Amino acid sequence: MRLDDLRETGNVEDRRGIGGGHVALGGGGLLAVLIISYFLGVDPTQFLNGADTGTPAQQQTNGAPRADDAAYAFSRKIVGSAEDVWTPILRAKGVSFSPATLTVYDNATPTGCGTGTTSAGPFYCPEDNHIYLDLSFFNELSDRFGAPGQFAQAYVIAHEYGHHIQTLMGTMNDTDRSTGSEGGSVRIELQADCYAGVWANHANAQFSILQNGDVEGGLKAANAVGDDTLQKQAQGVAVPDSFTHGTSAQRMRWFKRGLDSGDMDQCDTLSARTL
């Protein structure tokens, strides 16, 4: 993946090296927790532990080099490119763009949606418009899920940024229009996958980011985090009624749809008859 022309976002909060805490849930916090991306299909109650007791985390200040500094700089570049890609796309639709904040942390951290934990994987909280990421997830993505490489990591971040775009578009909680047997949360997640593809299409057109094997790496990541794949690995069988993010085939299909078209209008999973 070519990163030379990508700028690092300034919309970032570095909480690495700071102990986790707890925060109170807002009025819509519980509903938000139930639909936000918890990439590994973890029980959402993990986000709800210890509400009402915390104080805001402070920015880390010791400045000592860390082994994950390169991953931190990389993540800032992906978010910076997302800002550059989505600003004109939303402007053309008459929607005002405001950036999400990338928050990196270790182990646990307070969020507007409850306590975020490493075991939940990367996630977006619509209550505070932050993308929360423990950078150690990138090692898990490679070692546990067999999806190495920077573009697989970029796909993960772009998916979460897709949830921020849904928030700006007013569709993050809009599951009333969904059709078919699939749950609304699955449709929300698949749309975020499609938006990740839209980002990749435009980022490549603007900054020439894609190199040989990158698309395959993104598809491998989408395949690795499908509900059916994760459930078969964990319990030997897939249970479709419990899917929250979509099957591997669905996730790959919608990511590829966004990547091939570069058109967010092609990502209407909420009203699609089939996924």
C-alpha positions as CSV (number, residue, x, y, z in Angstrom):
1,M,0.0,0.0,0.0
2,R,1.4,3.4,-1.0
3,L,1.1,6.0,1.7
4,D,3.4,8.8,0.5
5,D,0.7,11.3,-0.4
6,L,-1.6,10.7,2.6
7,R,-1.6,13.3,5.3
8,E,-2.0,12.5,9.0
9,T,-5.2,13.7,10.6
10,G,-5.1,16.2,13.4
11,N,-8.4,14.9,14.7
12,V,-6.8,12.4,17.1
13,E,-6.6,11.6,20.8
14,D,-3.7,9.4,22.0
15,R,-4.7,7.6,25.2
16,R,-2.0,5.0,24.9
17,G,-0.3,4.3,28.3
18,I,-3.3,5.6,30.2
19,G,-5.5,3.3,32.4
20,G,-9.1,2.7,31.4
21,G,-12.1,4.2,33.1
22,H,-15.8,4.4,33.1
23,V,-18.3,6.9,31.8
24,A,-22.0,7.3,32.1
25,L,-24.2,6.4,29.2
26,G,-26.2,9.2,27.5
27,G,-29.9,8.9,26.8
28,G,-29.3,7.1,23.6
29,G,-26.2,5.3,24.7
30,L,-27.7,1.9,25.2
31,L,-29.3,1.8,21.8
32,A,-26.1,3.0,20.2
33,V,-24.1,0.2,21.9
34,L,-26.4,-2.4,20.4
35,I,-25.8,-1.2,16.9
36,I,-22.2,0.1,16.8
37,S,-19.5,-2.0,15.2
38,Y,-17.9,-4.5,17.5
39,F,-15.8,-6.0,14.8
40,L,-15.2,-9.4,16.3
41,G,-18.8,-10.1,17.1
42,V,-18.3,-9.8,20.8
43,D,-21.2,-9.5,23.3
44,P,-22.1,-5.8,23.4
45,T,-22.4,-5.9,27.2
46,Q,-18.7,-5.6,27.3
47,F,-19.2,-1.9,26.4
48,L,-21.6,-1.4,29.3
49,N,-19.4,-2.4,32.2
50,G,-19.0,0.2,34.9
51,A,-21.1,3.1,33.8
52,D,-21.4,6.3,35.9
53,T,-18.0,6.2,37.7
54,G,-15.4,7.7,35.4
55,T,-13.6,10.8,34.4
56,P,-12.4,11.8,30.9
57,A,-9.1,10.3,29.9
58,Q,-6.1,12.6,29.5
59,Q,-3.7,12.7,26.5
60,Q,-0.6,10.8,27.2
61,T,2.4,13.1,27.8
62,N,5.6,11.1,28.4
63,G,6.4,11.1,24.7
64,A,8.5,7.9,24.9
65,P,8.8,5.9,21.7
66,R,6.5,2.9,21.5
67,A,6.6,-0.2,19.3
68,D,3.2,0.7,17.9
69,D,4.1,4.3,16.8
70,A,4.3,3.3,13.2
71,A,0.8,1.8,13.4
72,Y,-0.3,5.0,15.0
73,A,1.1,7.2,12.2
74,F,-0.4,4.8,9.7
75,S,-3.9,5.0,11.3
76,R,-3.7,8.8,11.3
77,K,-3.0,8.7,7.6
78,I,-5.9,6.5,6.8
79,V,-8.2,8.7,8.8
80,G,-6.7,11.8,7.1
81,S,-7.4,10.4,3.7
82,A,-11.0,9.5,4.8
83,E,-11.5,13.2,5.7
84,D,-10.2,14.2,2.3
85,V,-12.3,11.7,0.4
86,W,-15.6,12.1,2.2
87,T,-15.6,15.9,2.4
88,P,-16.4,16.5,-1.3
89,I,-18.6,13.5,-1.6
90,L,-20.9,14.7,1.2
91,R,-20.7,18.3,0.0
92,A,-22.0,17.2,-3.4
93,K,-25.0,15.7,-1.6
94,G,-25.6,18.9,0.4
95,V,-24.5,17.3,3.6
96,S,-22.1,19.2,5.9
97,F,-19.0,17.1,6.7
98,S,-17.6,17.1,10.2
99,P,-14.7,14.8,11.1
100,A,-14.6,11.9,13.5
101,T,-11.9,11.7,16.1
102,L,-9.5,8.8,16.1
103,T,-8.9,7.7,19.6
104,V,-6.1,5.1,20.2
105,Y,-5.8,3.4,23.6
106,D,-4.5,0.4,25.5
107,N,-6.7,-2.3,27.0
108,A,-9.7,-0.1,28.0
109,T,-11.0,3.4,27.8
110,P,-14.1,5.5,28.6
111,T,-16.3,6.4,25.6
112,G,-19.6,8.0,25.0
113,C,-21.1,4.5,24.6
114,G,-19.7,3.0,27.8
115,T,-16.3,1.4,28.5
116,G,-14.5,0.4,25.3
117,T,-12.2,-2.7,25.6
118,T,-9.6,-4.3,23.5
119,S,-11.6,-7.5,23.3
120,A,-14.4,-5.7,21.4
121,G,-12.1,-4.7,18.6
122,P,-12.2,-1.4,16.8
123,F,-15.5,0.4,17.0
124,Y,-17.3,3.7,16.3
125,C,-19.4,5.5,18.9
126,P,-22.1,7.7,17.5
127,E,-22.6,9.3,20.8
128,D,-19.3,11.1,20.7
129,N,-18.2,10.6,17.0
130,H,-15.0,8.9,18.0
131,I,-13.4,5.8,16.4
132,Y,-11.8,3.7,19.1
133,L,-8.8,1.6,18.3
134,D,-6.4,-0.5,20.3
135,L,-3.5,-0.8,17.9
136,S,-2.7,-4.3,19.0
137,F,-5.8,-5.3,17.0
138,F,-3.6,-5.1,13.9
139,N,-1.5,-8.0,15.2
140,E,-4.6,-10.0,15.8
141,L,-6.0,-9.3,12.4
142,S,-2.8,-10.8,10.9
143,D,-2.1,-13.6,13.4
144,R,-5.6,-14.8,14.4
145,F,-7.6,-13.9,11.3
146,G,-5.0,-14.5,8.6
147,A,-5.4,-11.0,7.0
148,P,-2.0,-9.4,7.1
149,G,-0.9,-6.2,5.3
150,Q,-1.7,-2.5,5.6
151,F,-4.7,-2.5,3.3
152,A,-6.5,-5.0,5.5
153,Q,-5.8,-2.7,8.4
154,A,-7.0,0.3,6.3
155,Y,-10.2,-1.6,5.5
156,V,-10.9,-1.9,9.2
157,I,-10.5,1.8,9.8
158,A,-12.4,2.7,6.7
159,H,-15.3,0.5,7.8
160,E,-15.5,2.4,11.2
161,Y,-15.3,5.7,9.3
162,G,-18.2,4.4,7.3
163,H,-20.3,4.4,10.5
164,H,-19.4,8.1,11.0
165,I,-20.6,8.8,7.5
166,Q,-23.9,7.0,8.3
167,T,-24.2,9.3,11.4
168,L,-23.7,12.4,9.3
169,M,-26.2,11.1,6.7
170,G,-28.7,10.3,9.4
171,T,-28.8,6.6,8.6
172,M,-26.9,5.2,11.6
173,N,-30.0,4.3,13.5
174,D,-32.3,4.1,10.4
175,T,-33.3,0.4,10.3
176,D,-37.0,1.0,9.8
177,R,-36.7,0.9,6.0
178,S,-34.8,-2.5,6.0
179,T,-36.5,-5.3,4.1
180,G,-36.1,-9.0,4.2
181,S,-35.2,-11.3,7.1
182,E,-31.8,-9.9,7.8
183,G,-31.6,-7.7,10.9
184,G,-31.1,-3.9,10.7
185,S,-27.7,-4.1,12.3
186,V,-26.4,-6.4,9.6
187,R,-27.6,-3.9,7.0
188,I,-25.9,-1.1,8.8
189,E,-22.6,-3.0,9.0
190,L,-22.7,-4.1,5.3
191,Q,-23.3,-0.5,4.3
192,A,-20.2,0.5,6.3
193,D,-18.3,-2.2,4.3
194,C,-19.5,-0.7,1.1
195,Y,-18.5,2.8,2.3
196,A,-15.1,1.4,3.0
197,G,-14.9,0.3,-0.6
198,V,-16.0,3.8,-1.8
199,W,-13.2,5.3,0.3
200,A,-10.7,3.0,-1.3
201,N,-11.9,3.8,-4.8
202,H,-11.5,7.6,-4.3
203,A,-8.4,7.4,-2.2
204,N,-6.7,5.4,-5.0
205,A,-7.9,7.9,-7.6
206,Q,-6.6,10.8,-5.6
207,F,-3.5,9.4,-4.0
208,S,-2.7,6.1,-5.9
209,I,-2.7,4.0,-2.7
210,L,-3.3,0.6,-4.2
211,Q,-0.5,-1.8,-5.1
212,N,-0.5,-5.4,-6.2
213,G,-2.3,-7.6,-3.7
214,D,-3.9,-4.8,-1.7
215,V,-7.5,-5.5,-2.9
216,E,-7.0,-9.1,-2.1
217,G,-5.9,-8.2,1.4
218,G,-9.0,-6.1,1.9
219,L,-11.2,-8.9,0.7
220,K,-9.4,-11.3,3.0
221,A,-10.1,-9.1,5.9
222,A,-13.8,-8.8,5.0
223,N,-13.9,-12.6,4.7
224,A,-12.2,-13.1,8.0
225,V,-14.6,-11.1,10.1
226,G,-17.9,-12.5,8.6
227,D,-20.3,-13.7,11.2
228,D,-20.4,-17.2,9.7
229,T,-16.7,-17.5,9.7
230,L,-16.2,-16.2,13.2
231,Q,-19.0,-18.5,14.6
232,K,-17.7,-21.6,12.9
233,Q,-14.2,-20.9,14.3
234,A,-15.6,-20.3,17.8
235,Q,-18.3,-23.0,18.1
236,G,-18.1,-25.1,15.0
237,V,-21.4,-24.0,13.5
238,A,-22.9,-20.8,12.2
239,V,-26.2,-19.5,13.6
240,P,-27.7,-17.1,11.1
241,D,-30.4,-15.7,13.5
242,S,-27.6,-14.3,15.6
243,F,-25.6,-12.6,12.8
244,T,-24.8,-9.0,13.5
245,H,-22.4,-8.0,10.7
246,G,-23.2,-10.3,7.8
247,T,-21.6,-13.4,6.3
248,S,-18.1,-13.4,4.8
249,A,-19.6,-13.5,1.3
250,Q,-21.9,-10.6,2.0
251,R,-19.1,-8.5,3.5
252,M,-16.8,-9.1,0.6
253,R,-19.6,-8.4,-1.9
254,W,-20.6,-5.1,-0.5
255,F,-17.0,-3.9,0.0
256,K,-16.2,-4.8,-3.6
257,R,-19.4,-3.1,-4.7
258,G,-18.2,0.2,-3.2
259,L,-14.7,-0.3,-4.4
260,D,-15.7,-1.0,-8.0
261,S,-18.3,1.8,-8.2
262,G,-16.9,4.6,-6.0
263,D,-20.6,5.6,-5.6
264,M,-22.1,5.7,-2.2
265,D,-25.6,5.5,-3.8
266,Q,-24.7,1.9,-4.6
267,C,-24.5,1.2,-0.9
268,D,-28.2,1.3,0.0
269,T,-28.2,-1.9,2.0
270,L,-31.2,-0.7,4.1
271,S,-33.7,-1.1,1.2
272,A,-31.9,-3.8,-0.7
273,R,-34.1,-6.9,-1.2
274,T,-31.2,-9.2,-1.0
275,L,-27.8,-8.8,0.6
